[in-house]
Amino acid sequence: MNMLDQIIANKKKEVEERKSLYPVKLLEKSVYFQSPSVSLRKYLMREDKAGIIAEIKRKSPSKGIINKYVSVERTAIGYMQAGASALSVLTDAVFFGGSNEDLITARKFNYCPILRKDFIIDEYQILEAKSIGADVILLLANVLDPATIKRMALLARNLGMEVLLEIREEEELSALNEFVDVVGVNNRNLKDFSVNTAQSLRLGPLIPAEFIKVSESGLSSASVIQELRDAGFRGFLIGESFMKDSRPEQACARLIKEMEELNKRVSIS
């Protein structure tokens, strides 16, 4: 099996175990379950924000340990103080070193949109995402068929959450539907974990204008982000380049400052 297949196989076992430990009725008693969500779409369109979706990720299958002992509280607060538009929190434990508790911690200290970054294969996980304070869920077009994506996206919409649909290839655009809010182009191949930001530039023009476009993975320079912005992208999901710094929030602040300075130079010229 390739890495993605291994992750999905493990996720199926994990979900069944969590269903028995935390039944839906228990999830519905969470203080977050009836709370209104914060719109990622609106935050990505704000002119006073950088469009950065700053991620908390301790490790990855391709890189191993990135930042094992990161302070979720300090980093989440610091990301927002730096000017990020939203947070992304990995909740997969086995392959990414995350947990639901990481997202709950980030939620306690922030009022910005928070994306639950995980491999969703079951509607239970959407209810779980709502119960831990997530505003947005991630659905993968190379994992789920279009009918399942539409059904899950509708459930998220009915719970007041938004959906980021991630694509890798042109044929996955068929999974787009009226309940998707944001479309992310993953520059990383989840089968071999190679990265190429040209993927976003290739697929971006094919995404219908009604969807907010986000470029994901392999982003670390203001010039590349400016090129993507010029191509119509409004969001930029960045994890590894921040997390490999001992103070991820400071790395985020530096990049946003570089983006602002580059934008000024472009405006003057």
Summary of the structure (lengths in Angstrom):
residues: 269
radius of gyration: 17.3
end to end distance: 51.0
largest distance: 60.5
contacts: 916
relative contact order: 0.15
helix: 45%
strand: 17%
